[in-house]
Amino acid sequence: MNVTHTFVDLLRHAEEVSEPRPGNLDDLPQAVVERRVTDLWIVAHCPITMDRPIQWYHHKKGSHVVIPMFPYVMAPDPAHALGFMLQLGIRCADSVGRPIRRVHLALGHPVSQFIGDAQLGDGWQFYAGIGIVLE
């Protein structure tokens, strides 16, 4: 399996989207990836959680694939961050049910730090999206 990635400049994206419309996927940051004619891509069109099915959209046509990116919040500890991303990756691979040729991660940069309250605590917010090419 091949793992590739794209970094998306979130500051530039914020400048381009002057007034975001809640629930509109077009207002989210997104990566545009070249698609070979023979590739069958599936792309997550919702945030990935452990308790809900992933909304995979198939992309069989066109020269490019758009991967929407969703915000995730996690503890400000690199070990937890890595563990969380690994958990999301395994969740995605398990939900596909077919051999995977390539996983493409769309990653937002920079990651935002926030100061939470006593209940939530401090954390990081980052944007990520995933596209998979099936065998």
C-alpha distance (Angstrom), angle and dihedral (degrees) to the residues before:
residue distance angle dihedral
M1 . . .
N2 3.78 . .
V3 3.83 119.1 .
T4 3.81 117.9 -159.5
H5 3.78 134.1 168.5
T6 3.78 144.9 -163.0
F7 3.80 125.8 -154.7
V8 3.81 115.3 -142.7
D9 3.80 120.8 -156.7
L10 3.82 103.8 -126.2
L11 3.81 94.1 -171.3
R12 3.81 91.6 57.5
H13 3.81 90.2 45.3
A14 3.83 90.5 53.1
E15 3.80 89.6 53.7
E16 3.82 91.6 51.0
V17 3.83 95.4 49.4
S18 3.78 103.1 59.9
E19 3.82 98.9 173.8
P20 3.82 114.0 18.0
R21 3.80 116.3 -149.1
P22 3.83 112.4 -140.7
G23 3.80 112.8 -113.1
N24 3.82 94.7 12.8
L25 3.83 110.4 129.3
D26 3.81 90.5 -159.6
D27 3.82 89.8 66.4
L28 3.81 93.4 56.1
P29 3.78 119.9 91.4
Q30 3.78 110.2 -95.3
A31 3.77 141.0 -176.7
V32 3.79 122.2 -135.7
V33 3.80 113.0 -148.2
E34 3.78 128.6 -173.2
R35 3.81 113.9 -110.4
R36 3.80 123.7 -150.7
V37 3.81 115.3 -137.9
T38 3.81 92.8 -112.7
D39 3.82 96.5 47.2
L40 3.80 121.2 110.3
W41 3.81 106.2 -159.0
I42 3.77 128.6 -169.8
V43 3.79 117.3 -165.4
A44 3.81 129.0 -166.5
H45 3.80 109.1 -120.0
C46 3.81 96.2 -174.7
P47 3.79 136.9 45.5
I48 3.79 110.4 -80.0
T49 3.79 114.8 -117.5
M50 3.78 132.6 168.8
D51 3.81 95.3 -121.5
R52 3.84 105.0 46.6
P53 3.79 133.3 60.6
I54 3.79 115.2 -101.3
Q55 3.81 115.1 -114.3
W56 3.80 101.2 -131.1
Y57 3.81 117.5 -171.1
H58 3.81 118.5 -159.7
H59 3.80 120.2 -132.1
K60 3.81 112.5 -166.4
K61 3.81 100.0 149.1
G62 3.76 139.3 47.3
S63 3.78 132.9 52.2
H64 3.82 95.4 -96.4
V65 3.79 139.6 40.8
V66 3.80 122.5 -146.5
I67 3.82 115.3 -144.8
P68 3.82 113.4 -163.8
M69 3.79 116.0 -146.6
F70 3.79 124.1 -141.6
P71 3.81 130.6 -160.3
Y72 3.80 118.8 -105.5
V73 3.79 127.6 -174.4
M74 3.79 124.1 -150.7
A75 3.77 143.1 161.8
P76 3.83 115.1 -77.9
D77 3.78 94.3 -113.6
P78 3.84 119.6 107.0
A79 3.82 92.2 -141.5
H80 3.81 91.2 55.4
A81 3.81 91.3 44.1
L82 3.79 92.5 53.4
G83 3.81 91.8 44.5
F84 3.81 91.4 49.9
M85 3.82 92.7 50.9
L86 3.80 91.5 47.3
Q87 3.80 89.4 50.4
L88 3.83 90.6 51.9
G89 3.80 91.4 48.3
I90 3.79 93.7 50.8
R91 3.81 90.1 46.4
C92 3.82 90.1 54.3
A93 3.81 95.2 45.9
D94 3.81 91.2 47.9
S95 3.81 93.0 50.9
V96 3.81 95.3 53.8
G97 3.81 97.8 66.6
R98 3.83 93.2 -160.1
P99 3.80 136.0 82.8
I100 3.80 112.9 -81.1
R101 3.81 123.2 -140.5
R102 3.80 98.3 -177.7
V103 3.80 140.2 7.8
H104 3.79 116.7 -158.8
L105 3.80 119.6 -164.3
A106 3.80 121.1 -158.8
L107 3.80 107.2 -156.8
G108 3.79 127.0 -171.3
H109 3.76 121.0 -136.5
P110 2.98 132.2 -126.3
V111 3.79 106.9 34.9
S112 3.81 112.3 -140.5
Q113 3.77 123.2 -130.8
F114 3.79 118.5 -149.8
I115 3.77 135.2 -173.3
G116 3.78 110.6 -132.0
D117 3.75 133.6 -167.2
A118 3.82 129.5 -95.8
Q119 3.83 91.6 -83.2
L120 3.81 100.2 42.9
G121 3.79 100.0 30.8
D122 3.79 126.6 -161.5
G123 3.78 121.5 -44.7
W124 3.77 152.5 152.7
Q125 3.77 127.0 -99.5
F126 3.76 117.1 -154.3
Y127 3.79 135.4 168.2
A128 3.80 121.8 -129.4
G129 3.78 138.8 165.0
I130 3.78 134.0 -178.5
G131 3.78 136.2 -146.3
I132 3.80 125.3 -178.9
V133 3.80 130.7 -160.7
L134 3.80 110.7 -148.7
E135 3.83 124.8 -143.6
